Amino acid sequence: MRLKNISLSYGMRIFKALSEEPRVRILHLLLQNKELSISDLEHILDFTQTKTSRHLIYLKNSGLLGSKRVDQWIFYYILDEAQEIIQQIFKFIQKDPNFKRDQDLYNILLTNRELAINKIENNPYRK
């Protein structure tokens, strides 16, 4: 769903949500990678589980994030209605070195995960 305009209240919630660096970094990672689990975000950002959860809850309560449960993991994503405005905002700050470092760490995690899955699937001792 594309936003044609936003209310003052919703706009204020968005800008308050973007007022802290950890939340901006979380949004950038979610914008680039569609969805991430809390443990992925903890590793990439080097935050405690408590700090990561607190920021995710704030973003979710601001109307920017949604979540879904898959087994014991919860994956977070940017809501469709917030996607366009978040993309527009990040056009102005996308070259920040923290964003590149965060994305590089995500790519390493993804590669390691793919290697582990491949190793498990190709294990000759696996039944």
Residue, then its C-alpha position, 0 to 999 in steps of 0.5 A: m500500500r502506497l502512502k499518498n500523504i501522512s498525518l502529522s501524528y504519523g510523521m512525528r512517530i517516524f521522525k522520533a523513531l529515526s532520532e536514535e542511531p541504532r534504530v536508523r541502522i536497524l531500518h537500513l539493514l531491514l530496507q536492504n535485506k527485507e527481513l532479519s531475525i533479532s539474533d542477526l541484528e544482535h550480531i551485526l550491530d554488536f548489541t545486547q539482546t535487550k538493547t536490540s529488542r527495545h529498539l525493535i519494539y519502539l520501531k514496531n510501536s511506531g508503525l514502521l515494522g511488522s514481525k512474523r514467527v517462524d519456529q522459535w525465531i521472530f523475523y522483522y520487516i518494514l511494513d509496506e505502508a512505511q516502505e516508501i517514506i523510509q526509502q526516501i529518507f535513506k536516499f539522503i543518508q545511504k553513504d554513511p560508513n556505518f551502513k556499509r559496515d553493517q551490510d558487510l557483516y550481514n553478508i559475512l553472516l549470510t555466507n557462513r550460514e549458507l556454508a553451514i547449510n551446505k556442509i550439513e546437507n552434504n555430510p556423508y554420515r547424515k542419515 
